Amino acid sequence: MRPAYIALLVFAILFGAFALTFADAARLRTLRAEGSATSAALVERLGLTDPVLFTEARYTRHPTQADLQSAFQDHPVAFEHFPSGSLVPPPAGLLKAYENLDRKTETPD
Amino acid sequence: MRIWIEKQKHLIDFTLASLARRKAKNLGLLAIYTLLVFVLASVALYTHALRVEAQKVLAGSPEIVLQRLIAGRHDLIPPGYLEKIGRIRGVQKMEGRLWGYYYDSVVKANYTFMAPRDMKIERGEIVVGPALERSRGLAAGNGISFRAYTGELHTFIVADVLPETSELVSADLVLMNEEDFRAFFKIPEGYYNDIAMNVANPQEVRNVAIKLLTTLPDSRPILRDEVLRTYASIFDWREGLMLALLSAAILAFGIFAWEKAAGLSAEEKREIGILKAIGWETNDVIKMKFWEGLLISLTAFLVGYVAAYLHVFYFGASLFEPVLKGWAVLYPRFSLPPHIDGLQIATLFFFTVVPYTAAVLVPIWRAATTDPDTVMRS
């Protein structure tokens, strides 16, 4: 087969795959609609205001409900005081900064 | 027309043969180009889908949430506020909400405790979110103890687990009976964390919020619109942050591609000289180079975009998850329904395919319009 036909065939396949992503997106939307509907129903039933994206602090768990004086939240560059949004995971030492006194109680949690 | 098509086929044949002569260089360029499109398309697809999903899911959140602030900090809503709000015209439905945070030192995670009004939960029982089920290995019928801030241990039986499909909004929830909630956090009867309300006429939401502020000057109403706007800006910001970080890579690629496309190597110049000497017209040389630019950039765009689609919607955007989702101990596992923004993809196409194809043509036009003898000798 001459190279031009191979190139055209490859492009036909790639364009087909490109178009297929839109068809597949419609299919997946229908398949995953149940999840969206369940979440939306729960939001309405419980009166929820925020998705569970970052649970480490009150102003990251509920950014829309945090008081205006929460750390940095009025400035987008410093939106999150906690490691959310940063590129690196929190340093191991940070997690060990506090003594877990509650685990030393006689009755375990 | 037939002649024109046949000519293009021959030009493509020649272009491919020419590209194959510098195989390593062109394959390297194609790989980097594809990778760049893949990264940019992944960010665009993921953030757009997350933004649309958040807007969709939160469309049913309360129209107004009223908080009470004292010295810039949240305070409990005292008895009497609900009656005062009830007298404001336009407020259709209102209810005091009881919710708060609990830090679980066992898994180093925060949970959101809540006492729902519209869900019947027996005393001593809880309904937990799916992430909690995973992290603490809970199932219906299991018992779990939480230490209250007073130091007392409260034991609960898991009555049910919220559906996994709702994980985006329920991952860290612990729902309990109102009396249990008040006993756990020592919140006296008649006090609430905030008040959620709906307004009879959606056009009047702002007016009702103003009336609320006048009636209760220490309150802070949060409108649903603000909630939706906050999320739109968060995802815009995250997308922007990711793109800002990628800008160095984009710039490096730009320089690389420009150098490759705009600077002709001696070998390429010789090739053009020979083509012209054997009778090719300037027009044909430009067409051949146009095909070269288009073949490379279009392949990179299509492969990069399709790979990004699969990465985001079939593999959960695993490469960018930590950046786009944030870092958290408890994280929901959810499959995003794909929402593709045509304009975003068209912009990506325009900024990836067009500049490269155009950059290829400029030096060729310059070389192809000069005398073949000069080109070959230079």
Interface residues (C-beta under 8 A of the other chain):
Chain A: R2 P3 A4 Y5 I6 A7 L8 V10 F11 L14 F15 A17 F18 T21 F22 D24 A25 L28 R29 R32 A33 E34 G35 S36 T38 S39 A40 A41 L42 V43 E44 R45 L46 G47 L48 T49 D50 P51 V52 L53 F54 T55 E56 A57 R58 T60 R61 P63 T64 Q65 D67 L68 Q69 P76 F79 E80 F82 P83 S84 G85 S86 L87 P89 P90 L95 N100 D102 R103 T105 T107 P108 D109
Chain B: Q8 K9 H10 I12 D13 L16 A17 E53 A54 K56 V57 L58 A59 G60 S61 P62 V65 Q67 L69 G72 R73 H74 E95 R97 Y101 D104 S105 V106 K108 A109 N110 Y111 T112 M114 P116 D118 M119 G129 A131 S145 F146 R147 L153 L162 P163 T165 S166 E167 L168 V169 S170 A171 D172 L173 L175 D194 A196 R220 I222 E226 V227 T230 Y231 S233 I234 W237 R238 L241 L245 L295 L298 T299 L302 V303 Y305 V306 Y309 F313 P322 V323 K325 G326 W327 A328 V329 L330 Y331 P332 F334 S335 L336 P337 P338 H339 I340
